[in-house]
Amino acid sequence: MNFSTNNQIVEELSTEFITTDPVYRYADKVLKNDKNEIIIVEYQNSKLKSQDIKRFMVYTALAIEKQKSKVRIFILYTYHVKTQELWDYGPLIFKPEIFSLKEIEEDKVLKRLKEKIKNKKTLTRQELHELRFLPFFKSKEQPKEILKQTVKLTNKLIGIEQETLETLKKGQAILARRFIEDEKEFNLIMEEIKMKTNVFRELVDEGIEEGIETVAKRMKKENYPIEEIMNLTKLTKKEIENL
């Protein structure tokens, strides 16, 4: 996704940072742009807390040490934000780049992506990010209706790596539980999400606990209600609290 006109993503890097504290181990997304800058992206659906700022600062310092490149950190909000935030710690001023997904007009992006997919063209990494977050963009339609269109488009993608496809679909499964309350409607969209991937079947049939825990950890980190995490992952409250 383009966060500015000077930012063309060319590579996706490991999101893991080596640290003794598990709270600071994984960022949401780590990318490299065409200027050899490291881009750390954190998705935020609630007001920043002091521990969030500390975590972002740790990510920034570790990325500088690990990649030996200039680092920029973006905080992507799923709701409207008005001001650029800055934290002054005396000798250190931390100024992440703030961006609201609600500033992007969903209908224009959706039209562009539909046209490209219709013409059997492969989406770029930036366009795949746009596809992932379409339900959070500015729109007259409800998020769940945008999600339904996103799921259908995802199943028409060509030239996409299986790992990337499964990552997209895991995110869609989480959003489906978030946006769709009716159980019948939820089950219908889940059937579409399961198409062209065996990730969900593997999690259930083969019992790959690591995959389930990864989803639960991400939801917990993003402050989803524990009942919602339990409902999607089928983990117990105690198991989730111990992650």
Secondary structure as UniProt FT lines:
FT   TURN            5..6
FT   STRAND          9..13
FT   HELIX           22..24
FT   STRAND          29..33
FT   TURN            34..35
FT   STRAND          38..44
FT   HELIX           50..67
FT   STRAND          71..77
FT   STRAND          87..88
FT   STRAND          93..94
FT   STRAND          97..100
FT   HELIX           101..103
FT   HELIX           106..118
FT   TURN            119..120
FT   HELIX           125..133
FT   HELIX           134..136
FT   HELIX           143..154
FT   TURN            155..156
FT   HELIX           162..179
FT   HELIX           183..193
FT   TURN            194..196
FT   HELIX           199..201
FT   HELIX           202..206
FT   HELIX           209..221
FT   TURN            222..223
FT   HELIX           226..233
FT   HELIX           237..241
//
